[in-house]
Amino acid sequence: MLDFLDIYKKLDFLPEYLRVQYTNFIIKYFHKVEYRLTLEEIFVRLKADEPIEYIFNLAEFGECQLYVDNRVLIPRQETLELAKLSLEYIASQDNVRCVLDIGTGSGCIAIYLADQLRDRDISFYGIDISKDALDVANINITEYKLQNKIKLIHTDFRDLEFENLSDCMIVANLPYIPNSRKLPNSVYKYEPHIALFGGMNGDELITELLNKIKKSENIKRSFLEIDNGEIIVI
Ligand SMILES: C[S@@+](CC[C@H](N)C(=O)[O-])C[C@H]1O[C@@H](n2cnc3c(N)ncnc32)[C@H](O)[C@@H]1O
């Protein structure tokens, strides 16, 4: 039986808000890793700033539990808000037939949407420039048995042709952090830089996507996460 107080005390190297969060996480999910990790090993890796999600290979995204490792960004709370807002929009529209999740990473957005919209005739596309990220997305899509709903496409979104699409919408959480911004060790050391940094100003990729969307008449609506977790809808 895991002792909450004992774990909490051993996490004294963490800031207070993380101690409670991580104690709960360890107690909730330890059974998933105990065959390969001891509590002591977990504490050592946390001390080295490794995110708990990579240690457990597990991230919560709303009701979804996703496999993650250092090939993908750990899904964030702000992105769940983006997914929820997109879901609200799609649920209110009869004529959305396709959703492009640009920069799919772990597949969190596409999986969250496709899982909630299983009874709708919508094709989801998870697009990413990183083959490594798509391998992780594929693990999650298979786990959720969504292979017939979500197709993965390995490409730079800048090479995509929007002209051939119809009744499509876009949800995108592309990298938006300026290259020179200092990040906490747990992020800089472990998360893939291709998922974090968007260029000198940070917004270069998002601006390119916006320009592509503006030129296309086939995209119904787009939901994009930008810096500070803000969401723009166009
Ligand atoms: C901020 S992460 C988002 C991952 C996931 N959607 C999430 O919200 O957790 C950005 C993703 O965009 C991908 N990416 C970066 N540049 C890209 C490009 N030019 N075309 C397609 N994907 C790109 C990265 O590989 C990464 O997986």
The ligand as an SDF file (V2000), in Angstrom:
LIG
                    3D

 27 29  0  0  0  0  0  0  0  0999 V2000
    3.6780   22.1020  -29.7420 C   0  0  0  0  0  0  0  0  0  0  0  0
    3.8200   20.4460  -30.4040 S   0  0  0  0  0  0  0  0  0  0  0  0
    2.1160   19.9530  -30.3070 C   0  0  0  0  0  0  0  0  0  0  0  0
    1.9080   18.4920  -30.1520 C   0  0  0  0  0  0  0  0  0  0  0  0
    0.4610   18.0970  -29.8210 C   0  0  0  0  0  0  0  0  0  0  0  0
   -0.4570   18.5510  -30.8360 N   0  0  0  0  0  0  0  0  0  0  0  0
    0.0640   18.7140  -28.4960 C   0  0  0  0  0  0  0  0  0  0  0  0
   -0.7190   19.6750  -28.4970 O   0  0  0  0  0  0  0  0  0  0  0  0
    0.5390   18.2400  -27.4490 O   0  0  0  0  0  0  0  0  0  0  0  0
    4.0650   20.8400  -32.1060 C   0  0  0  0  0  0  0  0  0  0  0  0
    4.1740   19.6700  -33.0750 C   0  0  0  0  0  0  0  0  0  0  0  0
    4.3280   20.2330  -34.3930 O   0  0  0  0  0  0  0  0  0  0  0  0
    5.2620   19.4720  -35.1170 C   0  0  0  0  0  0  0  0  0  0  0  0
    5.8440   20.3520  -36.1650 N   0  0  0  0  0  0  0  0  0  0  0  0
    6.8140   21.2820  -36.0400 C   0  0  0  0  0  0  0  0  0  0  0  0
    7.0330   21.8950  -37.2150 N   0  0  0  0  0  0  0  0  0  0  0  0
    6.1690   21.3440  -38.1090 C   0  0  0  0  0  0  0  0  0  0  0  0
    5.9320   21.5360  -39.5100 C   0  0  0  0  0  0  0  0  0  0  0  0
    6.5880   22.4620  -40.2130 N   0  0  0  0  0  0  0  0  0  0  0  0
    4.9720   20.7910  -40.1060 N   0  0  0  0  0  0  0  0  0  0  0  0
    4.2850   19.8360  -39.4000 C   0  0  0  0  0  0  0  0  0  0  0  0
    4.4800   19.6080  -38.0830 N   0  0  0  0  0  0  0  0  0  0  0  0
    5.4050   20.3520  -37.4450 C   0  0  0  0  0  0  0  0  0  0  0  0
    6.2790   19.0120  -34.0770 C   0  0  0  0  0  0  0  0  0  0  0  0
    6.9670   17.8690  -34.5040 O   0  0  0  0  0  0  0  0  0  0  0  0
    5.3710   18.7630  -32.8710 C   0  0  0  0  0  0  0  0  0  0  0  0
    4.9510   17.4210  -32.8000 O   0  0  0  0  0  0  0  0  0  0  0  0
  1  2  1  0
  2  3  1  0
  2 10  1  0
  3  4  1  0
  4  5  1  0
  5  6  1  0
  5  7  1  0
  7  8  2  0
  7  9  1  0
 10 11  1  0
 11 12  1  0
 11 26  1  0
 12 13  1  0
 13 14  1  0
 13 24  1  0
 14 15  1  0
 14 23  1  0
 15 16  2  0
 16 17  1  0
 17 18  1  0
 17 23  2  0
 18 19  1  0
 18 20  2  0
 20 21  1  0
 21 22  2  0
 22 23  1  0
 24 25  1  0
 24 26  1  0
 26 27  1  0
M  CHG  2   2   1   9  -1
M  END
$$$$
